[in-house]
Amino acid sequence: MLINSFRRALEQLGVAGKLFTTDVTPASSAMQISDKGFIVPRAGSLEYIPTLKDIVRENDIGLVVPLTDLDLRSLSRRRDEFAELGCTVMIGPEETIKLCRDKKSFADHLMQAGLSTIRTFTLAEFRNNPFYPCFIKPVRGSAGHGTAMIKNSRELRGHVHTFGSQLLVQDYIPGQEFTVDVYRTRQGQVKAIVPRQRLLVRSGEVDQGVTVYDQDIIDKTMKLIDLMDGLWGVFCCQCRRPIDGVPHFFELNPRFGGGLPLSIAAGVDLPLYLLQEVLGLPITAEFGKFQHNLLMMRYSQEITKQIDDPSALPGFKSPIFR
């Protein structure tokens, strides 16, 4: 887990820090291995940011690291309020975060800059000039929820009936898919870029992946990063490439990616670099140095805990499918 990576980084730096986690439910494996967990309101609610600020203030927290897409906009909008409490939020400016979260605007932005991307249409635009096969996804989705390859109009109608009409449609480009992990300082220096090929994906998360040294992907990632004003810390972008073709970038996640443990295992300790920067220490990353062709194969691990009231758990009345 990422928590363990941060714990190792603290030990390496000789820093006696604590790791806290938040969630909307106690049924959170991360909360069981952190030093302390807090139940918070759902991201997007009026109480969410004030609750986080209270936790920061009462526990003298110096760094907040968002791990999902749900609170990126609100954290970017109010990051100065955390700074007033002596707390750094690993987040870029609101306009850049907004651009990353809007997949249509992001694709248009890349196209205008001359980067290869995947043609992206709103559902209304697509219906004016449909084509199949196509790839469909929510306007603001994550973890692969609501994504599918659509072969005909019947499948499209069924998908819209299930997921609603707030959808984007893209060209379906078969081929290799990569996630590229990046570390960029607040001064705009890129300290690390690690491409990792996604071999097996489940619910939007990579189960099997391998690090690759691909100069073309690294160079084009640098060009993409230059377009993202103020984005700093750890983030990842995704591209798809036909065999021996040009990488087509289609997404940038301004947060830690789910497959990050592979980059860390390959020698690029991104949590360590983040702590070094926030603590004002030299960042020890060596650009381009990572273990190539390192294969990651994930498996599930169970965590058990005695609870008092199962009826309070999400999924108690009806199972949750992801």
C-alpha positions in Angstrom: 0.0 0.0 0.0 1.0 3.6 -0.6 0.9 4.2 3.2 3.7 1.7 3.7 5.8 3.5 1.0 5.3 6.8 2.9 6.2 5.1 6.1 9.5 3.7 4.7 10.3 7.2 3.2 9.8 8.8 6.7 12.1 6.2 8.2 14.7 6.8 5.5 14.7 10.5 6.2 14.8 10.0 10.0 11.6 11.9 10.4 9.2 11.0 13.2 6.0 11.7 11.3 2.6 10.1 11.5 0.3 9.0 8.7 -3.4 9.8 8.9 -6.2 8.7 6.5 -9.7 9.7 5.9 -12.8 8.0 4.4 -16.5 8.1 4.6 -16.7 4.6 6.2 -14.7 2.6 8.7 -14.7 -0.2 6.2 -11.4 1.1 4.7 -8.3 -1.1 4.6 -6.1 2.0 4.6 -7.5 3.2 7.9 -6.5 -0.1 9.5 -2.8 0.4 8.8 -2.5 4.2 9.2 -1.6 5.7 12.5 -5.1 7.1 12.8 -8.2 7.2 10.6 -10.9 9.8 10.4 -14.5 9.5 9.2 -15.3 12.6 7.0 -18.3 13.8 5.0 -18.4 13.0 1.3 -16.2 15.0 -1.0 -18.3 17.8 -2.6 -20.4 18.4 0.5 -20.3 21.7 2.3 -18.8 20.1 5.4 -16.0 18.3 3.6 -13.2 21.0 3.4 -14.0 22.5 6.9 -13.8 19.0 8.4 -10.4 18.4 6.7 -9.2 21.8 8.0 -10.2 20.9 11.5 -8.3 17.6 11.3 -5.2 19.4 10.0 -5.4 22.0 12.7 -6.0 19.6 15.6 -3.3 17.2 14.5 -0.6 19.6 13.3 -0.7 18.0 9.8 1.9 19.4 7.4 1.0 17.6 4.1 -2.3 16.6 2.5 -2.1 14.1 -0.4 -5.3 13.5 -2.5 -5.6 10.0 -3.8 -8.9 10.1 -5.7 -10.5 12.4 -8.2 -13.4 13.3 -6.0 -11.9 16.2 -4.1 -9.3 17.5 -6.5 -11.3 20.6 -7.6 -12.3 21.6 -4.0 -8.7 21.1 -2.7 -7.2 23.2 -5.5 -9.8 26.0 -5.0 -9.0 26.2 -1.3 -5.4 25.2 -1.0 -4.4 28.6 0.3 -6.6 28.1 3.3 -4.6 25.0 4.2 -1.3 26.9 3.7 -2.5 29.4 6.3 -2.6 26.5 8.7 1.0 25.5 7.8 -0.2 22.6 5.7 0.9 21.9 2.0 -1.7 20.3 -0.3 -0.1 18.4 -3.2 -2.3 20.0 -5.8 -2.0 22.4 -8.7 -3.9 25.6 -9.4 -7.7 25.3 -10.0 -7.6 26.1 -13.7 -5.1 23.3 -14.4 -7.0 20.8 -12.3 -10.2 21.8 -14.1 -8.5 21.2 -17.4 -7.3 17.8 -16.3 -10.7 16.7 -15.1 -12.5 17.8 -18.2 -11.5 15.1 -20.7 -13.0 17.0 -23.7 -11.2 20.2 -22.9 -8.0 18.3 -22.2 -8.1 16.5 -25.6 -8.7 19.9 -27.3 -5.9 21.5 -25.4 -3.4 18.8 -26.5 -4.5 18.9 -30.1 -4.1 22.7 -30.3 -0.5 22.2 -28.9 0.3 19.7 -31.6 0.4 16.6 -29.5 -1.2 13.4 -30.8 -4.4 12.7 -28.9 -7.6 10.7 -29.3 -10.5 12.4 -31.1 -13.0 13.2 -28.4 -16.7 14.2 -28.9 -19.6 14.9 -26.7 -22.5 12.5 -27.0 -24.5 15.1 -28.9 -21.6 15.7 -31.4 -21.2 12.0 -31.9 -24.8 11.5 -32.7 -24.5 14.0 -35.5 -21.8 11.9 -37.2 -21.7 8.4 -35.5 -18.9 5.8 -36.1 -18.3 2.4 -34.8 -16.4 0.9 -33.1 -15.9 3.7 -30.6 -14.9 4.1 -27.0 -17.2 5.7 -24.5 -16.6 7.1 -21.0 -18.2 9.5 -18.5 -17.4 13.2 -18.8 -15.9 13.1 -15.3 -15.3 9.5 -14.4 -12.5 7.5 -12.7 -11.5 3.9 -12.0 -12.8 2.8 -15.4 -16.4 3.1 -14.2 -18.8 3.6 -17.2 -16.2 3.0 -19.9 -16.7 0.5 -22.8 -16.0 -0.2 -26.4 -19.2 0.2 -28.3 -19.8 -1.7 -31.6 -23.2 -0.5 -32.7 -26.1 1.8 -32.0 -27.9 -0.8 -30.0 -25.0 -1.1 -27.6 -24.8 2.7 -27.4 -28.5 2.9 -26.4 -28.0 0.3 -23.7 -24.9 2.1 -22.3 -26.7 5.5 -22.2 -29.7 3.9 -20.5 -27.3 2.5 -17.8 -24.9 5.4 -17.3 -26.9 8.5 -18.5 -26.0 10.9 -21.2 -23.1 12.8 -19.6 -20.7 10.8 -21.8 -17.8 11.3 -24.1 -17.1 9.3 -27.2 -13.6 8.7 -28.6 -12.0 6.9 -31.5 -11.2 3.3 -30.5 -7.5 2.8 -30.9 -6.3 -0.7 -30.3 -2.7 -1.2 -29.2 -0.4 -0.7 -26.3 -1.5 1.4 -23.3 0.9 3.2 -20.9 0.7 5.1 -17.7 3.5 7.5 -17.1 4.4 8.5 -13.6 5.9 11.9 -13.1 7.5 14.0 -10.4 7.6 17.8 -11.0 8.8 20.3 -8.4 6.9 23.5 -7.5 9.6 25.4 -9.5 8.6 23.3 -12.6 11.7 21.0 -12.7 10.8 17.5 -13.9 12.8 15.1 -11.7 11.3 11.7 -12.8 9.4 10.2 -15.7 8.6 6.4 -15.6 6.5 4.8 -18.4 4.9 1.6 -17.4 2.9 -0.5 -19.9 -0.5 -1.7 -18.7 -0.8 -5.4 -19.4 -3.9 -6.4 -17.4 -6.4 -3.9 -16.1 -9.3 -4.6 -13.7 -11.9 -1.9 -12.8 -9.5 0.8 -14.1 -6.6 -0.4 -12.0 -3.6 -2.2 -13.4 -3.1 -5.7 -12.1 -0.1 -6.5 -14.3 2.3 -3.9 -15.7 5.9 -3.6 -16.8 8.3 -0.6 -16.8 9.7 0.3 -20.2 12.3 2.8 -21.2 10.8 4.5 -24.2 12.4 7.7 -25.3 9.6 8.8 -27.5 7.0 8.5 -24.7 9.4 10.3 -22.3 9.9 13.2 -24.8 6.3 13.6 -25.5 5.4 13.4 -21.8 7.8 16.4 -21.3 6.0 18.3 -23.9 2.6 17.5 -22.3 3.9 18.6 -18.8 5.0 21.9 -20.3 1.3 22.6 -21.1 0.1 22.1 -17.5 0.8 25.4 -15.7 1.6 25.0 -12.0 1.0 21.3 -11.8 3.5 19.8 -9.3 4.2 16.8 -7.1 3.3 13.3 -8.2 0.9 12.8 -11.1 0.4 10.4 -14.0 -0.7 10.6 -17.6 -2.0 7.9 -20.0 -1.5 7.2 -23.6 -2.4 4.5 -26.1 -0.1 3.5 -29.0 -0.7 1.3 -32.0 2.3 -1.1 -32.4 5.3 0.9 -33.6 3.0 4.0 -33.8 2.8 7.4 -32.2 1.6 7.6 -28.6 -1.8 9.3 -28.3 -2.3 10.9 -24.9 -5.8 11.0 -23.6 -5.7 11.6 -19.8 -3.8 13.2 -17.0 -4.5 12.4 -13.4 -3.2 15.1 -11.1 -2.6 12.7 -8.2 -0.9 9.5 -7.3 -1.8 6.7 -9.8 -3.0 3.3 -8.7 0.0 1.4 -10.3 2.6 3.6 -8.6 4.1 0.7 -6.6 5.7 -0.5 -9.8 7.6 2.7 -10.3 8.6 2.7 -6.6 9.9 -0.9 -6.9 11.8 0.2 -10.0 13.8 2.6 -7.9 11.8 5.9 -8.4 10.7 6.6 -4.8 8.0 9.2 -5.5 6.7 9.5 -1.9 10.3 10.1 -0.8 10.7 12.9 -3.3 7.5 14.6 -2.2 8.5 14.5 1.5 12.0 15.8 0.6 10.5 18.8 -1.3 8.0 19.6 1.4 10.7 19.4 4.1 13.0 21.6 2.1 15.6 18.8 1.5 17.4 18.1 -1.7 15.4 15.8 -4.0 17.5 12.6 -4.6 15.8 11.6 -7.9 18.1 10.9 -10.9 16.2 11.5 -14.1 15.9 8.5 -16.4 17.3 6.1 -13.9 14.9 3.3 -13.1 14.9 -0.5 -13.5 13.7 -1.3 -17.0 11.4 -4.3 -17.9 10.3 -4.8 -14.2 7.1 -6.8 -14.2 4.5 -6.2 -11.5 1.8 -8.9 -10.8 -0.8 -7.9 -8.1 -2.8 -10.1 -5.8 -5.4 -9.4 -3.2 -4.6 -9.4 0.5 -7.2 -9.5 3.2 -7.5 -7.3 6.3 -10.0 -8.3 9.0 -11.5 -6.3 11.9 -14.1 -6.9 14.5 -17.0 -4.3 14.2 -20.1 -3.6 16.3 -22.8 -2.8 13.7 -22.6 -4.3 10.2 -25.8 -2.5 9.2 -23.8 0.8 9.0 -21.5 -0.6 6.3 -21.8 0.5 2.7 -23.2 -2.4 0.7 -25.2 -3.8 3.6 -28.6 -3.3 2.1 -27.4 -4.0 -1.5 -23.9 -5.0 -2.7 -21.7 -2.5 -4.4 -20.3 -3.5 -7.8 -17.2 -1.7 -9.2 
